[in-house]
Amino acid sequence: MYKNYIKDDIEKDLLVIFGGTGDLTNRKLVPAVYNLFNQVGEGKEPMRVLIIGRRDWTREEYIENVKPWVKQFSRLEYTEEKWNLFKDQLDYYKMDISNIEEYKGLFEYFDSHYSDYRMLFYYAVAPRFFDPITRGLGQKEWTEGRAKVIVEKPFGENLEDAKRLFKDMEVMFGRDYIYHIDHYLGKEMVQNITTLRFDNMIFRSCWNKDYIESVEISAREQVGVETRGGYYDKSGAMRDMVQNHLFQILSILAMEMPEKDSPYAVTVAQQNVLQAIKPMSKENLDKHLVMGQYSGYRSEDKVDPESKTETYAAMAVFIDNPRWEGVPFIIRTGKKLDKRETNVVINFKKANENQFANRLHFHIQPDEGVKLSFNIKTPGLSYDTQKVDMDFCQSCDVNAHANTPEAYERLIKAVSDGQHFLFSQWPQIEYSWKWVDEAVNLWKEAGSRICLYEPGTRGPKEADDMIESFGTHWYSSKEV
């Protein structure tokens, strides 16, 4: 069992970011810490940040470089006064993170500058660097609670690689101090799924196969691989998105109500769902799995000219338990599609053939909100019915939007507070990797069929055919 609230006598945190000059750090992590800094209460010690990078910069040069990123991407108001206070929390250390010998110098820097801080090591790097960073940090013996490790997805390149990495980290830092970050779990509307499900009796009572026809989970991106061609060509959509983000959302949607009101009980409920997902079968491979690739992908920088890596994946998965028997969970994700949008659609069964089906729609990004479609009588003498919507747009509320933490704010604070419930736990990662590895291997054994699609479109026609075979189609926020 994870210790969900780990207390110790260290009151000051140092966020050490490996990959500190990368896009994730500039766009998300440092702006998130800026926002947290501006919300620290009186008498509390603000978090400090040590950026680890290969560039030959001084601390002052790094601060000037990151300043425009914070100005552009911080959620809270940027002012020069606030920036001048915040920049004192930033530090920079130059090293080659793949050179094990250079960690001795880093430890000396810790001892001379941050001896009374708790270390939060953030792996904001490609998976191939996880191993050298872990071995480098493992040269020092960390007392319990002195160091925490935050790992970006995907954790490993496959199940066996993930097992090895987790074992090494567990030995060096302890299971309770490893945080597998999935920023989707920090998003407001993903967290709202459980509230809506379990705190509203009208949904709690009908959240099962008797009332639900199908469930759609969709994450579309407009961008291509951009500068990540080398990483992405070894990963693909299944490992980059399905194994982590989308299976985590699926587990929240499908889990049983936790037996206790505790983070550990939620974790167990989620892993039970992932363990119960039926494996993809040879018989259903062509009907339930579509792999696509956008035209021009093979010409991208650092991509194999003959690559069969999928930039799009759509699949129907089934959960082998009494609640969800026979209900398809239809998932899709892809790059260079027609729009950027992540959403979930619950398709309820029709009351009768002449009525519209009720639908519940979670808008996760870029807009946040919930929409429910239902039937009412058409005004007038007719007894015909029409579909109407109740639409809650959280993003439309300026005050709510301003007061809603970004996902990384919420997650970094949770690590500092020792809260595990916003993070993927090892059993969840293990079960999701197992399913994805088996499905990808089955697809490769069958010939690695790739369906091409044009950039800026909805994706392969074969994916439309697949979802239509279940009596529905892909819904966007304006269609539900």
N, C-alpha and C positions, 0 to 999 in steps of 0.2 A: 504493500500500500504506500502511495506517495504521501509525504508530509506536506499538506497543502498550505500551511502557514508556518514557515520555518523562521524561528526567532533566534537571534544571536545578539551579542553585545556590540556589533559593529554598526555604527549609525551612518557612515559615509560610504557612498558607492562611487566606483570609478568604472564607467562604461568604456571598455577597451575594444575598439572596432578594427578587426582585421579586414582589409579591403576598404580602408577608410577614405580613399579618394575615388571610389566608384560611384556609379549612378544611384544605387540604392541608398548609400550613405548621404549623398548630396541632396537627393530629392525627398527622402523619407526620414532617415534616422536623425540627422542633426536638426532639421526643422522640428521633429517630434520632441527632442530634448529641449529645444528652445521654448516650445509651448509648455512643456512640463515645468521648466525653470520659472516661467511667468505665472505659474499657479501654485508654487511652493508657499506653504503657510509660514507665518512668523515663527522663528525659533527652529525651523527645520533646515537641515543641511541640503543644499542643492546637489544634484548629481554632477560629477565632473566627467569629461570625455577625453580619452586619449586616442587619437587617430594613429593607426599604424599604416604606413605607406612606403613605397619604394622611391618616391620622388624626393629629390634632394632639396627639400624645403626647410626653412626655419619655421618656428611656431607662428611668427608674425606673417610670413608668406602664406601659410596655410589658412590663417584666419581671414586674410584678404581674399583668398580664393573662394572660400565657402560662404562668405557674406552675401553675395547676390543670390545664392541658392536659398538661403534662409529667408531672405527678403521676398523671394518669389513664391516659396512653397509653404511657409509657415501658416498655420490656420489662424492664429491670433495676430492681432495688429502688430506690424513691424514698425518700430521707431528707433532712431539712433540712440536714444537714451536707454531703451531696453537692450539694444544690441551691445552697447558699451558695457553694460553689466554682465550680459551673458557671455561675451567673448572671453572673460576672465576664467570661465569654466573649461575652455578648450585648450588642448595641448596636442603636440605632434611629435611622433617618434619615427625615424627612418630606419627601415630594416627590410631584409628579404625574408618573407615569411616561410619560404620553402627551404631555407638554410638553417638546419637545426642548431648549428653553432652560435648563430646570432641571438638566440633566446637568452643566453647567459647575460648578454649586455642588457636585454630587456628586463631581466629579473633585478639586475643592479639598479636600473632606473626606477623600478617599482620601490625597491628598498630605500632609495635616497629621496624619492618624491612622494610616494603614496603608501608608506609603511602601515598607516592606520586606516586604510581603505579596504573595503570588500570589492573584489574584482568581478565584473560582469563581462565575460569574454564573448563578444559577438562575432560569429563567423559569417561575415557579409561577403563571402567569396564563392567561387565555383566549387562543386563537390570534390574536385581533384585536390584541393588544398586542405580539406578537412583533416586528412591523415597527417601531413607534416606539421600542421598547427597543433594537433593533439599530441603528437610525439614531442614537439618542441616544448609545449607547456608542461608535459608530463615529466620533464627532467627535474622539476621542482616538486617537492612534497607539499601539497596544500592541506592545511588543517580543515576540518569539517566546517562548511559554511563560509570559508574565506574566499572561495571561487565558485562562480556559477557559469555555465556555458549555454549560450543561445545559438541555436543552429538554424540556418535558413534552409528552406526546401530547395530541391529534393534531398532527402537524407540518404545519401548513397546513390549508386547507379543501378542497383538491383537488390533483391532480397539478401543475397549472400554478402554483398558489400555493406549493406546497412547493418547486418548482424555483427560483422567484424568491427565496424566503426562504433556501434553502440557498446559493445563489450569493452573496447579500449577506453572509451569515455567513462563508462561505469566504474572501471577499475581505478581510473585516475581521479575522478571528481565525485563519484557517488551518484546513484540513480536520481536521488532527490534534487540534485543540483544541475540536471540537464533539462533544458527547455527547447523543445522542437517547435519553432515558431511557424505559425501559419496565419498570415495576416488576415485571411478571410474570417478566421474565428474572432478577430477583433472588430469586425465590422458590425455596426449597430443593428442592421436588419437581420444578419445571421443570428445574432444573440436574441433578437425578437422572436425568432421562430419558436423557441421553447416557451417563451412567455405566452404567445398567442395559443399555442397548442394546449398547454397545461393549466393556464389561468383563465380560460374561457370554456365553460362547459359545452357551449354549442359546437366547439371544434373537438374538444377532448372526446366526446361521445361518438363522433363520426369519423375519427381518424383511423380508418381501417379498410380492409378489402370489401366490406359490405357497402360502403358509401363512396369509395374512391376508385375511379376507373384507371387513372394513370398519373404519374408524377414526372414533370420535366425539370431538369436542372441544366441551365445553359450559361456558358461563359464565352462571350464573343469578344475578339480583339480586332481592332482595325490595323494595328501595326504588324510588321513582319518580324523577322528575327533581328533586324538592325545589326548591332555590333556583336551579337551573341551567337553568330553562326557556328563557331567551333564547338561551343557547349551544346547548342540546340540540336545539332546534327547527330550527336551521340545520345540525345535524350528523347526528343519528340514530344508530341502533345500528351501521350499517355503518361509518361513519367514526369513531365513538367507540370501538368495540371490535374489530370484525373486521379493519380495515385495520392495526391495530397488534398488540394483545395476541394475538388468536387466530391470525392468520397467522404470527406469530413462533413460537408453539407448534407450529403445523403444520410450519414449516420445520425445527424441531429434531427432530420425530418422523420426518420423511421424508427428511432429508438423507443423502447418502452419507457413509461414514466419512471424515473429513478426511484428506488425504494426509499431512499433517504434524501433529505435536502442537503446534500454535500457534494463537493466537487468530485470526490472519488466515486460516488454512486453514478454521477453523470458519465464519467469516463468508462465505467463498467458497462453501462447501458449502450454507449456508442460502440465499444469494441464487440459487444454481442451482435450488433447489426452487421458489422464488417465481417465477422466470423461466419455469419449465416448467408452471405451473398453466394448464390450458386455459381460455380465455375462456368466459364464460357465453354461450350461443347463444340466438337467438330461439326455435328449435325446442324447447329444453329449459327455457326460462324458467319456465313454469308448473309443470314437474315438479321442478325443481332449486332453486327460490328461493321462499321464503315470507317476506313482510314483514307484520308485525303491529303493532297499536297497542292499548294497554290502554284500556278504557272509562274515561272521565273525563280522559284526557290533555289533550284540547282545552280543558278548564276550568282547567288548571294556569296559574300565574302566568307571564306573558310568553310564552305559547304561542298561536299563531294559532288562533282558534276553528274554522277550516276546515282545520287542518293535516293533511297526509298524511305527516308524518314518521314513520318506523318506530321504535317502541320495542322491537321484537323482530325478529330476522332469523335465518332458518335456511336453510342451503344445502348442496348436495352439490357438492364440487369434485373434479376429477380432475387428476392429475399426468401429464404427457406424457413419461414416460421408461420404460425397460425394467423397473425395479424395481417401479413402482407402476401399471403399465398395467391399467386397468379397476377399480381399487380406489377406492371412494368415500370421501372424507374429508368427514364430515357434521358441520357446524358449527352451533351455535345460541348465541344470547345474547339476553337480554331483561331488561326492568325490570318490577317489580311481579309477579314470579312467585311460585311456592309456597315457594321456599326460596332461601337464598344458598349457592351451591356452584359451584366450578369443578373440573372433572374431565376426564380423558381415558380412553377405553375402547378397547382393542385387541381386536376380535372376530376370533378365529382361525377357520379353517375346521374343520368337523367331521371327525373321523377316519372316521366313517360316520354314516349317518342315525339310528342308534339311540343315539348318544352325545350328551352335552351338548357345546356348543362351549366350548373354552378361552377365557378372557377375562383380560386383564391390565388392571388399573384403577389409574390414578394419581389419588390424592386430592390436589388442589393447595391448595384452601382451602374452608371454614375449617380443617378437619382436614387433616393431612398424612400420607401413607402410601401403601403399594402393596399391592394384593391380587391374587392369582393364583387363578383357579378352574380345577379340573381334575377328571378322572374317576378313581375308584377302585372296586374291587369292594365291593359291599354285604356287611357281615359276615353270616356264616351259610352255609347250604348253597346258597343261590341264587348264580347267576353274574351277577346283575343288577349294574349300575353305579349309582353316585350321584355327584353333584357335591359337592366339598368345596373349602374355601378355605384358602390360606395368606395370612395377613393381617399385614402389618407396619404398625403404627400409630406413626409417629414422634411425633405430638402427645401420645400417651399416656405417653411417657417424659418425666417431669418434668425431669430433668437435661438431656436432649437438647433439649427445648423451650426451656429457660432459656438454653442455650448457643448456640442457633441465631439468628443475626442476623436482624432484620427486613429485608425487601427494600431499604428505603431506606438502612439502615445500610450494607449491602453495596455499594450503588451509589454512595453519596456517598464512601465510602472508595476505591472503584475509580477515581473521577474524580481524587481527590487523588493516588493512586498512578500515574495515567496509564495505566490498563488499559482497553482498548476492548472486550474480548471480552464484557462483560455488557451491551453497548449495541447498539441497532439502528444499522446503517451506512447511508449514503445509498443505495447500490444496492438494498438490501432495502426501504427506504421507497419508492423510486421504483417498483419492480415491484409492490408491494402496492397503492400508490395507483392505478397503471394498471389493475389488475384490478378494484378496487372502483369506480373512476370509470366504467369501461365497463359493469359490471353494473348500477349505479344508473341510469345513463343509459338503458340498455336497458329497465329496469323502468319508468322514466318514459315512455319512448316507447310502451310497451305499455299505458299508462293508469294507472300507479301504484296497482295493486291492493293494498288494505290489508285484512288479516284481523283483525277485532276479537277481543279476548279479555278476560275478566274478571280484575281484580286478584286475586292469590292463587291463580291456577290455573297449570297447566303451560304455558300459552301457547295459540296457535291450534291447532285440531284439524287444520288443513291441514298443519301441521308434523309432526304425528304420522303423518298419511297419507303424507307424503313419505318419512320415514325407514322406515316399514313397507314401502314399495315396494322397499327394499333388503334386506328380510328381517331387520330388527332393530327395536329401539325405543330410546327414550331411557332410559339407565340412570342411576340415582343411586347414591350410595355404599352404600345398604342393599339394592339390588336385584342387584348383580353377583354 
